[in-house]
Amino acid sequence: MPAVNDYYEVLGVSEGANADEIKKAYRKLAREHHPDRNPDKPTAEAKFKEIQEAYSVLSDEKKRKEYDLSRKNPFAGFGDGYGTRGRQGEYRAPDGSYIRFDTSGGGSPFGEGTPFEETGGSFGDIFGRFFGGEAPADPFGPGRQRRTRGRDIQTTLNISFDEALKGGKREVALPDGTRVRIEIPKGVESGFKIRLKGRGAEGAGGQRGDLYVTFNVEPHSRYRRDGNDLYKKVKVNAFEAMFGVRRSVRTPYGKQIKITIPAGSQPGDRLRLRDQGVETETGRGDLYAEIEVEIPKDLPSEHADAIRQAAEEAGLL
C-alpha cells in the first residue's frame, strides 16, 4: 500500500487543529497556489490538487477519523486484530465497507492466494474510500479503451477597463465557433490567464483538453494602471500650485473625494488616496493624484507687470 500523505503538513496545521483553523489554512494556500494565478509555474496544479485533497479529508469529520486511524496503522481494517471479520475471506474496513480477499488464486500479480477484490467495486476504490481522494488505476480490472486527451485551446478576450474593474459573467466565442460563458475575475489586468478545465478540443474517446483564456484590458483615457494602483492627473494653474487649492477627484468606481493640494506643489507631485485603486478578491490598491501645473499664456499686460514686480521684489527673478 502506498504511503499516506501527511495532510496536516500539507495544510501547515497541527493534528489538533479545529475546523476553522483548517478552513483558514486551506483558503490561504488555495489562493496562493491556484493554477490560474501561477500559469508559468508547472508544479502549481499538482500542489493545488494536493491542498484540495488534504482539505477534503480534514474538513470531513468521518474522513478525518479514518485518516487519523490510517496514519497510526495503514493496514487497519484489513486483517485480524484491526478490522471486523465478516463472511469467509471478507473484512470490514473503517468506513463500513467489506473488502474480500480472494484466496482462490487465479493469476494474481502478487502470487497465489493474494489478489484483492473489493465487493461491488475495484481494488483502486479502497484508497478513495479510506482517504477521500481519487483512486489509482485498477490493475486487476478488465481492460479499458485508451482515451486520448484533446488539445488545449488558447484564446484572448478583449474587455474594457470598466469590465475589468467590475468582473462578472461574459460569453466568449471559441475558435471552433462554440460559445461558453466565463467568469471575469474582479480587478483582472492584461496578461492574466485562466484555465477552464475540459472546455478544449475533444480527443478520441471523448476526453477534452483545456481552454486557456488570456485577458486583454483596454486602456482608460483618465487612469493609468500599475498593478492594483491607479494614477490620475489633476490639473492646477501656477497660482493654485503656489498657494494651494481644494480639488474633487473622481475614482473609477464613481466616488468623489475632496483633496487638498498644498501650497508650493510641484509638477509631478503625487497625493495618495489609500484603498481607492483597483479592487480584487484579495485586496485593493491605491489611487494617486498626480499634479500637473498649467502655465497661463495670455495674461493681460498689467497683470503680467504686477506679477513680474512681485517676483522681483521676492528675489525670484
C-alpha positions, -999 to 999 in steps of 0.1 A, spaced: 0 0 0 14 35 -8 23 58 20 -4 81 33 2 118 27 6 139 58 -24 161 52 -17 181 83 18 190 70 3 199 36 -20 225 51 5 235 77 -17 229 107 -14 208 139 -31 175 144 -53 192 170 -64 220 146 -101 228 147 -124 232 116 -120 270 114 -82 267 115 -82 241 88 -105 262 66 -84 293 71 -52 275 62 -69 259 31 -82 292 17 -48 309 21 -29 281 4 -56 276 -23 -53 313 -33 -15 312 -33 -11 280 -54 -42 283 -77 -30 273 -113 -48 303 -127 -27 326 -107 5 306 -115 3 300 -153 41 299 -156 46 275 -127 44 239 -138 41 225 -103 12 247 -93 -16 224 -104 -1 194 -86 3 214 -54 -32 228 -57 -47 193 -61 -26 182 -30 -41 211 -10 -76 203 -21 -72 166 -13 -59 174 22 -88 197 28 -114 173 16 -102 148 42 -95 170 72 -127 191 68 -149 160 69 -152 146 104 -157 110 93 -129 110 67 -106 127 92 -112 100 118 -105 73 92 -74 92 81 -61 96 116 -65 58 121 -47 50 88 -17 72 99 -13 52 130 -18 19 112 -21 19 74 -35 -16 74 -62 -11 100 -93 -29 89 -76 -53 66 -68 -83 89 -74 -100 122 -69 -77 151 -77 -45 131 -109 -47 113 -141 -67 118 -142 -101 102 -173 -108 81 -181 -137 58 -152 -160 49 -125 -141 32 -141 -106 40 -131 -79 64 -150 -48 74 -130 -16 67 -131 15 89 -156 32 66 -181 3 69 -174 -13 35 -165 -50 31 -133 -60 14 -130 -95 0 -96 -112 0 -99 -138 -28 -79 -169 -17 -87 -189 -48 -56 -178 -67 -61 -173 -104 -33 -152 -118 -26 -126 -91 4 -104 -99 14 -108 -63 14 -145 -62 -11 -172 -54 -37 -165 -28 -32 -127 -27 -53 -110 -54 -75 -83 -38 -111 -77 -50 -135 -52 -33 -171 -63 -31 -191 -41 -55 -161 -22 -68 -124 -24 -76 -92 -26 -56 -84 10 -65 -116 22 -49 -103 12 -15 -79 42 -15 -107 66 -25 -129 53 3 -103 55 30 -85 87 22 -112 107 3 -90 111 -28 -91 97 -63 -83 60 -65 -53 48 -86 -60 29 -117 -73 -6 -111 -46 -31 -121 -69 -60 -117 -100 -48 -136 -109 -55 -172 -91 -36 -200 -104 -2 -208 -104 17 -241 -74 40 -241 -86 76 -242 -66 103 -260 -68 138 -244 -79 165 -268 -57 195 -275 -58 227 -254 -73 258 -269 -59 293 -264 -79 324 -269 -77 361 -260 -106 381 -246 -107 419 -250 -125 437 -223 -130 473 -213 -113 490 -184 -147 492 -166 -154 455 -172 -121 446 -157 -128 466 -126 -163 450 -120 -157 415 -132 -187 392 -139 -200 368 -165 -191 371 -201 -199 349 -232 -169 340 -253 -168 327 -289 -141 299 -293 -121 294 -325 -144 265 -335 -175 287 -332 -189 273 -300 -197 298 -272 -190 295 -235 -198 317 -205 -168 325 -183 -163 344 -151 -141 375 -154 -122 379 -121 -128 412 -104 -100 436 -110 -83 414 -137 -54 430 -156 -39 425 -190 -20 393 -194 -39 374 -167 -48 339 -179 -74 315 -166 -79 278 -174 -113 262 -180 -107 225 -175 -124 202 -200 -135 230 -223 -109 225 -250 -110 203 -281 -124 168 -278 -100 139 -283 -105 102 -291 -128 86 -265 -144 119 -256 -117 133 -232 -114 171 -238 -84 193 -234 -85 226 -215 -94 262 -226 -70 290 -217 -83 325 -218 -59 354 -217 -74 388 -208 -65 420 -227 -78 451 -209 -82 482 -229 -65 513 -215 -85 541 -199 -83 578 -210 -81 592 -175 -65 564 -154 -31 547 -157 -28 513 -140 3 498 -124 -6 466 -106 -36 474 -85 -26 511 -81 -41 538 -103 -27 572 -113 -49 602 -124 -36 636 -134 -50 666 -116 -45 699 -134 -39 732 -115 -27 766 -126 5 781 -115 -11 802 -88 -31 772 -74 2 753 -72 18 783 -55 -9 790 -29 -27 757 -26 -62 747 -36 -90 722 -29 -100 698 -57 -125 670 -61 -111 637 -75 -134 611 -90 -124 574 -85 -130 548 -113 -158 534 -91 -177 568 -93 -168 581 -58 -160 618 -55 -132 626 -30 -121 660 -18 -83 665 -17 -61 695 -6 -33 704 -29 -7 720 -7 9 754 -14 42 750 -32 32 718 -50 55 709 -79 47 694 -113 47 656 -109 40 656 -71 16 628 -60 -11 627 -34 -20 592 -22 -57 582 -18 -54 549 2 -76 520 -9 -92 539 -38 -74 519 -65 -83 486 -82 -103 462 -60 -97 424 -64 -107 393 -44 -76 396 -23 -72 433 -17 -73 468 -30 -47 492 -44 -44 530 -40 -52 559 -62 -25 586 -68 -34 621 -78 -5 634 -100 -1 672 -100 0 688 -135 7 725 -135 -6 746 -164 11 780 -171 -12 808 -183 -3 820 -218 -23 852 -224 -21 873 -192 -31 910 -197 0 932 -197 -10 950 -165 -13 917 -146 19 904 -161 37 935 -150 23 933 -115 34 896 -112 68 904 -125 73 932 -100 62 910 -72 86 882 -83 115 907 -85 108 920 -50 107 884 -37 140 877 -53 126 851 -77 137 869 -109 
